Amino acid sequence: MDGQQFEYYLAMLFQASGYSVTVTPASRDFGADLILSKNGQKIVVQAKRHRNAVGIGAVQEVIAARQYYKADEAWIVTNDYFTGSAKKLAKSTNVRLVNRTVLTEMILQVNPDLVPIPRNILKGVPAKEMICRECGAKMVKRKSATGEFYGCSRFPHCRNTRSI
């Protein structure tokens, strides 16, 4: 899924959650990818499909979008996580950060029958298709004295692992 597909996916997710959604143009959007409305509240959303943590720049952009669109709230939604500086600025400016964990919870609220069991999902996924959450490199299947696991292909520079 590319960035624009991610925006449209989020639009459908928010519509299913009862929001009225407008997707902004792909360029010249003034820092907002979606504009949500519900119960008289206007919310600007910046969608960030990333392989690495989302930084402070995204927070600065959505703050500007909140002002430009005269919105009540500003959110950033990502499939990843946020840097410490992004969290700090967001907290001080009342920007809501929706990371991978919260996004998964939102998806499961809309579709409660979709209960992923990570171990079952990983069984059918070849290691070459898995991506390291820390550096974005490929994960490869490795063996140790305690069994098999997925490890980052950039080892020893990146020591991220995942259970099988």
C-alpha positions as CSV (number, residue, x, y, z in Angstrom):
1,M,0.0,0.0,0.0
2,D,1.4,3.4,-1.0
3,G,0.9,6.7,0.8
4,Q,-2.2,7.7,-1.2
5,Q,-3.8,4.2,-0.8
6,F,-3.2,4.5,3.0
7,E,-5.0,7.9,3.0
8,Y,-8.0,6.3,1.2
9,Y,-7.9,3.3,3.6
10,L,-8.0,5.6,6.5
11,A,-10.9,7.6,4.9
12,M,-12.9,4.3,4.8
13,L,-12.0,3.4,8.3
14,F,-13.1,6.8,9.7
15,Q,-16.3,6.7,7.6
16,A,-17.1,3.3,9.2
17,S,-16.5,4.9,12.6
18,G,-19.2,7.5,11.9
19,Y,-17.1,10.4,10.6
20,S,-17.9,12.5,7.5
21,V,-14.6,12.4,5.5
22,T,-13.1,14.6,2.9
23,V,-9.8,13.5,1.2
24,T,-7.7,16.6,0.3
25,P,-5.8,16.9,-3.0
26,A,-2.6,14.9,-3.2
27,S,-0.6,18.1,-3.4
28,R,-1.1,21.5,-1.9
29,D,-3.1,20.1,0.9
30,F,-1.6,22.5,3.5
31,G,-0.6,19.7,5.8
32,A,-3.9,17.7,6.0
33,D,-4.6,14.5,4.1
34,L,-8.1,14.1,5.5
35,I,-10.7,16.4,7.0
36,L,-13.1,14.7,9.4
37,S,-16.4,16.0,10.8
38,K,-18.5,14.5,13.6
39,N,-20.8,16.1,16.1
40,G,-19.9,19.6,15.0
41,Q,-16.2,19.0,15.4
42,K,-13.7,19.4,12.5
43,I,-10.5,17.4,12.6
44,V,-7.5,17.6,10.3
45,V,-5.6,14.3,9.8
46,Q,-2.2,13.8,8.4
47,A,-1.6,10.2,7.2
48,K,2.0,8.9,7.4
49,R,2.7,5.5,6.0
50,H,6.3,5.0,7.0
51,R,9.0,2.4,7.5
52,N,10.6,4.5,10.3
53,A,9.3,6.5,13.2
54,V,7.5,9.7,12.2
55,G,9.4,12.9,13.2
56,I,8.7,16.4,14.4
57,G,8.1,17.8,10.9
58,A,4.8,15.9,10.6
59,V,3.6,17.5,13.9
60,Q,4.6,21.0,12.6
61,E,2.7,20.4,9.4
62,V,-0.5,19.3,11.0
63,I,-0.4,22.2,13.4
64,A,-0.3,24.5,10.4
65,A,-3.2,22.5,8.8
66,R,-5.3,23.0,12.0
67,Q,-4.9,26.7,11.7
68,Y,-5.4,26.8,7.9
69,Y,-8.6,24.7,7.9
70,K,-9.8,26.3,11.2
71,A,-10.1,22.8,12.7
72,D,-10.9,22.0,16.3
73,E,-8.4,19.1,16.5
74,A,-5.3,17.8,14.6
75,W,-4.3,14.1,14.4
76,I,-1.4,12.2,12.8
77,V,-2.1,8.6,12.0
78,T,0.8,6.3,11.1
79,N,1.4,2.6,10.5
80,D,4.6,3.0,12.5
81,Y,5.5,4.9,15.7
82,F,6.7,8.5,16.6
83,T,10.0,9.9,17.6
84,G,10.5,11.4,21.1
85,S,10.6,14.9,19.8
86,A,7.4,14.4,17.8
87,K,5.7,13.1,21.0
88,K,6.9,16.1,23.0
89,L,5.8,18.7,20.5
90,A,2.4,16.9,20.0
91,K,1.7,16.9,23.7
92,S,2.4,20.6,24.1
93,T,0.3,21.5,21.1
94,N,-2.6,19.1,21.6
95,V,-2.0,17.0,18.5
96,R,-3.3,13.5,18.8
97,L,-0.8,10.8,17.7
98,V,-2.2,7.5,16.5
99,N,0.5,5.0,16.2
100,R,0.5,1.4,14.8
101,T,-0.9,-0.1,18.0
102,V,-3.8,2.4,18.3
103,L,-4.5,2.1,14.6
104,T,-4.8,-1.7,15.0
105,E,-7.2,-1.2,17.8
106,M,-9.3,1.2,15.7
107,I,-9.4,-1.4,12.8
108,L,-10.5,-4.1,15.2
109,Q,-13.3,-1.9,16.7
110,V,-14.7,-1.4,13.2
111,N,-14.3,-5.1,12.3
112,P,-14.2,-7.1,15.5
113,D,-14.3,-10.4,13.6
114,L,-10.9,-9.6,12.2
115,V,-8.8,-10.9,15.1
116,P,-5.3,-11.4,13.9
117,I,-3.2,-14.1,15.5
118,P,0.4,-13.0,14.8
119,R,1.9,-16.5,14.9
120,N,-0.6,-17.8,12.3
121,I,-0.1,-14.7,10.1
122,L,3.7,-15.1,10.1
123,K,3.6,-18.8,9.2
124,G,2.6,-18.0,5.6
125,V,4.9,-15.0,5.2
126,P,8.3,-15.6,3.7
127,A,11.1,-13.9,5.7
128,K,12.3,-12.0,2.7
129,E,9.0,-10.1,2.7
130,M,9.2,-9.0,6.4
131,I,10.6,-5.5,7.1
132,C,12.5,-4.5,10.2
133,R,10.6,-2.1,12.4
134,E,13.8,-0.4,13.5
135,C,15.6,0.3,10.2
136,G,13.4,-0.7,7.3
137,A,15.7,-3.5,6.1
138,K,14.5,-7.0,5.3
139,M,14.1,-9.6,8.1
140,V,15.6,-13.0,7.5
141,K,15.0,-16.4,9.2
142,R,17.8,-17.3,11.6
143,K,18.5,-20.2,14.0
144,S,19.8,-20.1,17.6
145,A,20.2,-22.5,20.4
146,T,16.7,-21.7,21.6
147,G,15.0,-22.0,18.1
148,E,14.2,-20.1,15.0
149,F,13.5,-16.4,14.8
150,Y,13.5,-13.5,12.4
151,G,16.5,-11.2,12.6
152,C,17.4,-8.0,10.7
153,S,19.5,-8.5,7.6
154,R,21.6,-5.5,8.7
155,F,22.9,-7.4,11.8
156,P,25.2,-6.4,13.7
157,H,24.3,-2.7,12.9
158,C,20.7,-3.4,13.7
159,R,19.8,-6.1,16.3
160,N,16.1,-6.1,15.9
161,T,14.4,-9.5,16.1
162,R,10.9,-11.0,15.9
163,S,9.6,-14.3,17.2
164,I,8.2,-16.9,14.8
